Amino acid sequence: MRLVDQLLLAAFRTSTGLAPFQWLPHRRVEAATDLLRQPRHSLREIALACGFFDQSHVTKVFTRIVGTSPGAWQCNLDE
């Protein structure tokens, strides 16, 4: 890896707290949480709007990052 690439990677990590390959899934999950607050959207619509392949993909990534499924997260909004 070239020095410029290493410096850019270090600056990105310092700025975001994440490596570039980690940042995009986190941003997609953040967008999904915004849409989950609006119950008129189906999980399929949310998945596609946020750049996930399908409902299964958004559920897998969401659960890995947030620690709970999108449905459970949405149910906890009312509490």
TABEL-V8541 format. One record per backbone hydrogen bond with DSSP energy under -0.5 kcal/mol. NH is the residue of the N-H (numbers start at 1). CO is the residue of the C=O. E is the energy in kcal/mol with one decimal. If there is no record, write none. Layout:
nh;co;e
NH;CO;E
NH;CO;E
//
This chain:
nh;co;e
6;2;-2.3
7;3;-2.6
8;4;-2.4
9;5;-2.6
10;6;-2.5
11;7;-2.5
12;8;-2.5
13;9;-2.5
14;10;-2.4
15;11;-2.4
16;12;-2.7
17;13;-2.4
22;19;-1.5
23;19;-1.9
24;20;-1.3
26;22;-1.5
27;23;-2.4
28;24;-2.4
29;25;-2.4
30;26;-2.3
31;27;-2.3
32;28;-2.2
33;29;-2.5
34;30;-1.6
35;31;-1.8
36;32;-2.5
37;33;-1.1
38;35;-1.5
39;37;-0.7
41;38;-1.8
46;42;-2.4
47;43;-2.8
48;44;-2.2
49;45;-2.5
50;46;-1.8
51;48;-0.9
52;47;-2.7
58;54;-2.2
59;55;-2.4
60;56;-2.4
61;57;-2.5
62;58;-2.7
63;59;-2.4
64;60;-1.9
65;61;-2.2
66;62;-3.3
67;62;-0.6
67;63;-1.4
73;69;-2.6
74;70;-2.5
75;71;-2.2
76;72;-1.8
77;74;-1.0
78;75;-1.0
79;76;-0.6
//
